[in-house]
Amino acid sequence: MILVNTESIPGKEIAEVLGLVRGSTIRAKHLGKDILAVFRLVVGGEIKEYTEMLDEARGQAVQRMVAQAQSLGADAIVNIRFSTSNVISSAAEIMVYGTAVKLQ
């Protein structure tokens, strides 16, 4: 499966647009990690616990999007975009979406 954030794939021709595909997940860290994160807010620096959480969430959301595209018989997903939103104070939704296509 080819995944790109552009409208086309260099050297490939899109034969058919299959439609919008998406994947999402909502993630939260446990209380212990939240306490560490609050401490890092006070002293400054990267909040690694949340960086890891969001990286894992993006990976899972992409896997879900790819699975949906595969079920449509897609060869690629073009114009991929990510969106993040707060659900509650320590939980975030990661959404990824794009257009499933068949290639020549």
Chimera marker file (.cmm) of the C-alpha trace (Angstrom):
<marker_set name="trace">
<marker id="1" x="0.000" y="0.000" z="0.000" r="1" g="1" b="0" radius="0.5"/>
<marker id="2" x="1.415" y="3.367" z="-1.038" r="1" g="1" b="0" radius="0.5"/>
<marker id="3" x="0.695" y="6.201" z="1.407" r="1" g="1" b="0" radius="0.5"/>
<marker id="4" x="1.338" y="9.822" z="0.407" r="1" g="1" b="0" radius="0.5"/>
<marker id="5" x="0.245" y="13.257" z="1.555" r="1" g="1" b="0" radius="0.5"/>
<marker id="6" x="0.248" y="14.567" z="-2.021" r="1" g="1" b="0" radius="0.5"/>
<marker id="7" x="-2.618" y="14.518" z="-4.506" r="1" g="1" b="0" radius="0.5"/>
<marker id="8" x="-0.732" y="12.229" z="-6.878" r="1" g="1" b="0" radius="0.5"/>
<marker id="9" x="2.051" y="9.653" z="-6.879" r="1" g="1" b="0" radius="0.5"/>
<marker id="10" x="5.015" y="10.453" z="-9.139" r="1" g="1" b="0" radius="0.5"/>
<marker id="11" x="5.292" y="7.869" z="-11.915" r="1" g="1" b="0" radius="0.5"/>
<marker id="12" x="1.854" y="6.377" z="-11.175" r="1" g="1" b="0" radius="0.5"/>
<marker id="13" x="-1.545" y="7.094" z="-12.694" r="1" g="1" b="0" radius="0.5"/>
<marker id="14" x="-4.731" y="6.976" z="-10.660" r="1" g="1" b="0" radius="0.5"/>
<marker id="15" x="-7.262" y="4.777" z="-12.448" r="1" g="1" b="0" radius="0.5"/>
<marker id="16" x="-10.132" y="5.030" z="-9.980" r="1" g="1" b="0" radius="0.5"/>
<marker id="17" x="-11.009" y="6.979" z="-6.847" r="1" g="1" b="0" radius="0.5"/>
<marker id="18" x="-12.572" y="4.642" z="-4.287" r="1" g="1" b="0" radius="0.5"/>
<marker id="19" x="-13.441" y="7.282" z="-1.717" r="1" g="1" b="0" radius="0.5"/>
<marker id="20" x="-12.536" y="8.677" z="1.656" r="1" g="1" b="0" radius="0.5"/>
<marker id="21" x="-10.916" y="6.349" z="4.186" r="1" g="1" b="0" radius="0.5"/>
<marker id="22" x="-10.102" y="7.153" z="7.789" r="1" g="1" b="0" radius="0.5"/>
<marker id="23" x="-8.724" y="5.763" z="10.989" r="1" g="1" b="0" radius="0.5"/>
<marker id="24" x="-8.928" y="7.107" z="14.505" r="1" g="1" b="0" radius="0.5"/>
<marker id="25" x="-8.142" y="6.291" z="18.092" r="1" g="1" b="0" radius="0.5"/>
<marker id="26" x="-8.543" y="8.011" z="21.450" r="1" g="1" b="0" radius="0.5"/>
<marker id="27" x="-5.666" y="7.620" z="23.864" r="1" g="1" b="0" radius="0.5"/>
<marker id="28" x="-4.916" y="8.601" z="27.452" r="1" g="1" b="0" radius="0.5"/>
<marker id="29" x="-1.977" y="7.989" z="29.750" r="1" g="1" b="0" radius="0.5"/>
<marker id="30" x="-2.418" y="6.534" z="33.215" r="1" g="1" b="0" radius="0.5"/>
<marker id="31" x="-2.267" y="8.680" z="36.316" r="1" g="1" b="0" radius="0.5"/>
<marker id="32" x="1.411" y="7.976" z="37.031" r="1" g="1" b="0" radius="0.5"/>
<marker id="33" x="2.438" y="9.269" z="33.610" r="1" g="1" b="0" radius="0.5"/>
<marker id="34" x="0.156" y="12.295" z="34.037" r="1" g="1" b="0" radius="0.5"/>
<marker id="35" x="1.946" y="13.178" z="37.286" r="1" g="1" b="0" radius="0.5"/>
<marker id="36" x="5.318" y="13.011" z="35.490" r="1" g="1" b="0" radius="0.5"/>
<marker id="37" x="3.921" y="15.181" z="32.699" r="1" g="1" b="0" radius="0.5"/>
<marker id="38" x="2.718" y="17.830" z="35.169" r="1" g="1" b="0" radius="0.5"/>
<marker id="39" x="6.179" y="17.872" z="36.760" r="1" g="1" b="0" radius="0.5"/>
<marker id="40" x="7.734" y="18.439" z="33.313" r="1" g="1" b="0" radius="0.5"/>
<marker id="41" x="5.343" y="21.350" z="32.748" r="1" g="1" b="0" radius="0.5"/>
<marker id="42" x="6.748" y="22.995" z="35.874" r="1" g="1" b="0" radius="0.5"/>
<marker id="43" x="10.443" y="22.474" z="35.080" r="1" g="1" b="0" radius="0.5"/>
<marker id="44" x="10.162" y="22.679" z="31.284" r="1" g="1" b="0" radius="0.5"/>
<marker id="45" x="11.270" y="20.359" z="28.530" r="1" g="1" b="0" radius="0.5"/>
<marker id="46" x="9.696" y="17.774" z="26.287" r="1" g="1" b="0" radius="0.5"/>
<marker id="47" x="6.847" y="15.761" z="27.756" r="1" g="1" b="0" radius="0.5"/>
<marker id="48" x="8.088" y="12.408" z="26.491" r="1" g="1" b="0" radius="0.5"/>
<marker id="49" x="5.174" y="10.448" z="27.915" r="1" g="1" b="0" radius="0.5"/>
<marker id="50" x="2.761" y="12.334" z="25.660" r="1" g="1" b="0" radius="0.5"/>
<marker id="51" x="5.119" y="12.273" z="22.679" r="1" g="1" b="0" radius="0.5"/>
<marker id="52" x="5.186" y="8.469" z="22.923" r="1" g="1" b="0" radius="0.5"/>
<marker id="53" x="1.415" y="8.288" z="23.396" r="1" g="1" b="0" radius="0.5"/>
<marker id="54" x="0.711" y="10.397" z="20.320" r="1" g="1" b="0" radius="0.5"/>
<marker id="55" x="3.242" y="8.482" z="18.210" r="1" g="1" b="0" radius="0.5"/>
<marker id="56" x="1.581" y="5.178" z="19.136" r="1" g="1" b="0" radius="0.5"/>
<marker id="57" x="-1.861" y="6.660" z="18.466" r="1" g="1" b="0" radius="0.5"/>
<marker id="58" x="-0.833" y="7.924" z="15.011" r="1" g="1" b="0" radius="0.5"/>
<marker id="59" x="0.485" y="4.464" z="14.136" r="1" g="1" b="0" radius="0.5"/>
<marker id="60" x="-2.731" y="2.764" z="15.205" r="1" g="1" b="0" radius="0.5"/>
<marker id="61" x="-4.896" y="5.302" z="13.351" r="1" g="1" b="0" radius="0.5"/>
<marker id="62" x="-2.856" y="4.781" z="10.159" r="1" g="1" b="0" radius="0.5"/>
<marker id="63" x="-3.226" y="0.991" z="10.483" r="1" g="1" b="0" radius="0.5"/>
<marker id="64" x="-7.002" y="1.371" z="10.770" r="1" g="1" b="0" radius="0.5"/>
<marker id="65" x="-7.124" y="3.664" z="7.734" r="1" g="1" b="0" radius="0.5"/>
<marker id="66" x="-5.021" y="1.225" z="5.687" r="1" g="1" b="0" radius="0.5"/>
<marker id="67" x="-7.291" y="-1.673" z="6.706" r="1" g="1" b="0" radius="0.5"/>
<marker id="68" x="-10.323" y="0.270" z="5.498" r="1" g="1" b="0" radius="0.5"/>
<marker id="69" x="-8.591" y="1.059" z="2.180" r="1" g="1" b="0" radius="0.5"/>
<marker id="70" x="-7.569" y="-2.584" z="1.729" r="1" g="1" b="0" radius="0.5"/>
<marker id="71" x="-11.181" y="-3.664" z="2.247" r="1" g="1" b="0" radius="0.5"/>
<marker id="72" x="-12.073" y="-1.431" z="-0.722" r="1" g="1" b="0" radius="0.5"/>
<marker id="73" x="-9.328" y="-2.992" z="-2.861" r="1" g="1" b="0" radius="0.5"/>
<marker id="74" x="-7.162" y="0.163" z="-2.899" r="1" g="1" b="0" radius="0.5"/>
<marker id="75" x="-3.571" y="0.221" z="-4.107" r="1" g="1" b="0" radius="0.5"/>
<marker id="76" x="-2.773" y="3.544" z="-2.442" r="1" g="1" b="0" radius="0.5"/>
<marker id="77" x="-4.052" y="6.345" z="-0.250" r="1" g="1" b="0" radius="0.5"/>
<marker id="78" x="-3.376" y="9.880" z="-1.420" r="1" g="1" b="0" radius="0.5"/>
<marker id="79" x="-3.754" y="13.303" z="0.174" r="1" g="1" b="0" radius="0.5"/>
<marker id="80" x="-3.341" y="11.937" z="3.723" r="1" g="1" b="0" radius="0.5"/>
<marker id="81" x="-3.985" y="14.359" z="6.581" r="1" g="1" b="0" radius="0.5"/>
<marker id="82" x="-3.809" y="14.099" z="10.372" r="1" g="1" b="0" radius="0.5"/>
<marker id="83" x="-5.998" y="15.800" z="12.940" r="1" g="1" b="0" radius="0.5"/>
<marker id="84" x="-5.660" y="15.848" z="16.720" r="1" g="1" b="0" radius="0.5"/>
<marker id="85" x="-8.218" y="17.011" z="19.251" r="1" g="1" b="0" radius="0.5"/>
<marker id="86" x="-8.661" y="16.950" z="23.015" r="1" g="1" b="0" radius="0.5"/>
<marker id="87" x="-11.508" y="14.750" z="24.208" r="1" g="1" b="0" radius="0.5"/>
<marker id="88" x="-10.934" y="15.343" z="27.931" r="1" g="1" b="0" radius="0.5"/>
<marker id="89" x="-8.035" y="16.924" z="29.788" r="1" g="1" b="0" radius="0.5"/>
<marker id="90" x="-5.651" y="13.973" z="29.415" r="1" g="1" b="0" radius="0.5"/>
<marker id="91" x="-7.079" y="12.130" z="26.388" r="1" g="1" b="0" radius="0.5"/>
<marker id="92" x="-6.567" y="12.944" z="22.732" r="1" g="1" b="0" radius="0.5"/>
<marker id="93" x="-8.216" y="11.729" z="19.556" r="1" g="1" b="0" radius="0.5"/>
<marker id="94" x="-5.954" y="11.170" z="16.585" r="1" g="1" b="0" radius="0.5"/>
<marker id="95" x="-7.701" y="11.058" z="13.213" r="1" g="1" b="0" radius="0.5"/>
<marker id="96" x="-6.032" y="10.295" z="9.900" r="1" g="1" b="0" radius="0.5"/>
<marker id="97" x="-7.842" y="10.429" z="6.586" r="1" g="1" b="0" radius="0.5"/>
<marker id="98" x="-7.147" y="10.315" z="2.888" r="1" g="1" b="0" radius="0.5"/>
<marker id="99" x="-8.489" y="9.185" z="-0.484" r="1" g="1" b="0" radius="0.5"/>
<marker id="100" x="-8.283" y="5.493" z="-1.397" r="1" g="1" b="0" radius="0.5"/>
<marker id="101" x="-7.378" y="4.930" z="-5.053" r="1" g="1" b="0" radius="0.5"/>
<marker id="102" x="-6.705" y="2.170" z="-7.573" r="1" g="1" b="0" radius="0.5"/>
<marker id="103" x="-3.614" y="2.661" z="-9.712" r="1" g="1" b="0" radius="0.5"/>
<marker id="104" x="-3.076" y="1.822" z="-13.402" r="1" g="1" b="0" radius="0.5"/>
<link id1="1" id2="2" r="1" g="1" b="0" radius="0.2"/>
<link id1="2" id2="3" r="1" g="1" b="0" radius="0.2"/>
<link id1="3" id2="4" r="1" g="1" b="0" radius="0.2"/>
<link id1="4" id2="5" r="1" g="1" b="0" radius="0.2"/>
<link id1="5" id2="6" r="1" g="1" b="0" radius="0.2"/>
<link id1="6" id2="7" r="1" g="1" b="0" radius="0.2"/>
<link id1="7" id2="8" r="1" g="1" b="0" radius="0.2"/>
<link id1="8" id2="9" r="1" g="1" b="0" radius="0.2"/>
<link id1="9" id2="10" r="1" g="1" b="0" radius="0.2"/>
<link id1="10" id2="11" r="1" g="1" b="0" radius="0.2"/>
<link id1="11" id2="12" r="1" g="1" b="0" radius="0.2"/>
<link id1="12" id2="13" r="1" g="1" b="0" radius="0.2"/>
<link id1="13" id2="14" r="1" g="1" b="0" radius="0.2"/>
<link id1="14" id2="15" r="1" g="1" b="0" radius="0.2"/>
<link id1="15" id2="16" r="1" g="1" b="0" radius="0.2"/>
<link id1="16" id2="17" r="1" g="1" b="0" radius="0.2"/>
<link id1="17" id2="18" r="1" g="1" b="0" radius="0.2"/>
<link id1="18" id2="19" r="1" g="1" b="0" radius="0.2"/>
<link id1="19" id2="20" r="1" g="1" b="0" radius="0.2"/>
<link id1="20" id2="21" r="1" g="1" b="0" radius="0.2"/>
<link id1="21" id2="22" r="1" g="1" b="0" radius="0.2"/>
<link id1="22" id2="23" r="1" g="1" b="0" radius="0.2"/>
<link id1="23" id2="24" r="1" g="1" b="0" radius="0.2"/>
<link id1="24" id2="25" r="1" g="1" b="0" radius="0.2"/>
<link id1="25" id2="26" r="1" g="1" b="0" radius="0.2"/>
<link id1="26" id2="27" r="1" g="1" b="0" radius="0.2"/>
<link id1="27" id2="28" r="1" g="1" b="0" radius="0.2"/>
<link id1="28" id2="29" r="1" g="1" b="0" radius="0.2"/>
<link id1="29" id2="30" r="1" g="1" b="0" radius="0.2"/>
<link id1="30" id2="31" r="1" g="1" b="0" radius="0.2"/>
<link id1="31" id2="32" r="1" g="1" b="0" radius="0.2"/>
<link id1="32" id2="33" r="1" g="1" b="0" radius="0.2"/>
<link id1="33" id2="34" r="1" g="1" b="0" radius="0.2"/>
<link id1="34" id2="35" r="1" g="1" b="0" radius="0.2"/>
<link id1="35" id2="36" r="1" g="1" b="0" radius="0.2"/>
<link id1="36" id2="37" r="1" g="1" b="0" radius="0.2"/>
<link id1="37" id2="38" r="1" g="1" b="0" radius="0.2"/>
<link id1="38" id2="39" r="1" g="1" b="0" radius="0.2"/>
<link id1="39" id2="40" r="1" g="1" b="0" radius="0.2"/>
<link id1="40" id2="41" r="1" g="1" b="0" radius="0.2"/>
<link id1="41" id2="42" r="1" g="1" b="0" radius="0.2"/>
<link id1="42" id2="43" r="1" g="1" b="0" radius="0.2"/>
<link id1="43" id2="44" r="1" g="1" b="0" radius="0.2"/>
<link id1="44" id2="45" r="1" g="1" b="0" radius="0.2"/>
<link id1="45" id2="46" r="1" g="1" b="0" radius="0.2"/>
<link id1="46" id2="47" r="1" g="1" b="0" radius="0.2"/>
<link id1="47" id2="48" r="1" g="1" b="0" radius="0.2"/>
<link id1="48" id2="49" r="1" g="1" b="0" radius="0.2"/>
<link id1="49" id2="50" r="1" g="1" b="0" radius="0.2"/>
<link id1="50" id2="51" r="1" g="1" b="0" radius="0.2"/>
<link id1="51" id2="52" r="1" g="1" b="0" radius="0.2"/>
<link id1="52" id2="53" r="1" g="1" b="0" radius="0.2"/>
<link id1="53" id2="54" r="1" g="1" b="0" radius="0.2"/>
<link id1="54" id2="55" r="1" g="1" b="0" radius="0.2"/>
<link id1="55" id2="56" r="1" g="1" b="0" radius="0.2"/>
<link id1="56" id2="57" r="1" g="1" b="0" radius="0.2"/>
<link id1="57" id2="58" r="1" g="1" b="0" radius="0.2"/>
<link id1="58" id2="59" r="1" g="1" b="0" radius="0.2"/>
<link id1="59" id2="60" r="1" g="1" b="0" radius="0.2"/>
<link id1="60" id2="61" r="1" g="1" b="0" radius="0.2"/>
<link id1="61" id2="62" r="1" g="1" b="0" radius="0.2"/>
<link id1="62" id2="63" r="1" g="1" b="0" radius="0.2"/>
<link id1="63" id2="64" r="1" g="1" b="0" radius="0.2"/>
<link id1="64" id2="65" r="1" g="1" b="0" radius="0.2"/>
<link id1="65" id2="66" r="1" g="1" b="0" radius="0.2"/>
<link id1="66" id2="67" r="1" g="1" b="0" radius="0.2"/>
<link id1="67" id2="68" r="1" g="1" b="0" radius="0.2"/>
<link id1="68" id2="69" r="1" g="1" b="0" radius="0.2"/>
<link id1="69" id2="70" r="1" g="1" b="0" radius="0.2"/>
<link id1="70" id2="71" r="1" g="1" b="0" radius="0.2"/>
<link id1="71" id2="72" r="1" g="1" b="0" radius="0.2"/>
<link id1="72" id2="73" r="1" g="1" b="0" radius="0.2"/>
<link id1="73" id2="74" r="1" g="1" b="0" radius="0.2"/>
<link id1="74" id2="75" r="1" g="1" b="0" radius="0.2"/>
<link id1="75" id2="76" r="1" g="1" b="0" radius="0.2"/>
<link id1="76" id2="77" r="1" g="1" b="0" radius="0.2"/>
<link id1="77" id2="78" r="1" g="1" b="0" radius="0.2"/>
<link id1="78" id2="79" r="1" g="1" b="0" radius="0.2"/>
<link id1="79" id2="80" r="1" g="1" b="0" radius="0.2"/>
<link id1="80" id2="81" r="1" g="1" b="0" radius="0.2"/>
<link id1="81" id2="82" r="1" g="1" b="0" radius="0.2"/>
<link id1="82" id2="83" r="1" g="1" b="0" radius="0.2"/>
<link id1="83" id2="84" r="1" g="1" b="0" radius="0.2"/>
<link id1="84" id2="85" r="1" g="1" b="0" radius="0.2"/>
<link id1="85" id2="86" r="1" g="1" b="0" radius="0.2"/>
<link id1="86" id2="87" r="1" g="1" b="0" radius="0.2"/>
<link id1="87" id2="88" r="1" g="1" b="0" radius="0.2"/>
<link id1="88" id2="89" r="1" g="1" b="0" radius="0.2"/>
<link id1="89" id2="90" r="1" g="1" b="0" radius="0.2"/>
<link id1="90" id2="91" r="1" g="1" b="0" radius="0.2"/>
<link id1="91" id2="92" r="1" g="1" b="0" radius="0.2"/>
<link id1="92" id2="93" r="1" g="1" b="0" radius="0.2"/>
<link id1="93" id2="94" r="1" g="1" b="0" radius="0.2"/>
<link id1="94" id2="95" r="1" g="1" b="0" radius="0.2"/>
<link id1="95" id2="96" r="1" g="1" b="0" radius="0.2"/>
<link id1="96" id2="97" r="1" g="1" b="0" radius="0.2"/>
<link id1="97" id2="98" r="1" g="1" b="0" radius="0.2"/>
<link id1="98" id2="99" r="1" g="1" b="0" radius="0.2"/>
<link id1="99" id2="100" r="1" g="1" b="0" radius="0.2"/>
<link id1="100" id2="101" r="1" g="1" b="0" radius="0.2"/>
<link id1="101" id2="102" r="1" g="1" b="0" radius="0.2"/>
<link id1="102" id2="103" r="1" g="1" b="0" radius="0.2"/>
<link id1="103" id2="104" r="1" g="1" b="0" radius="0.2"/>
</marker_set>
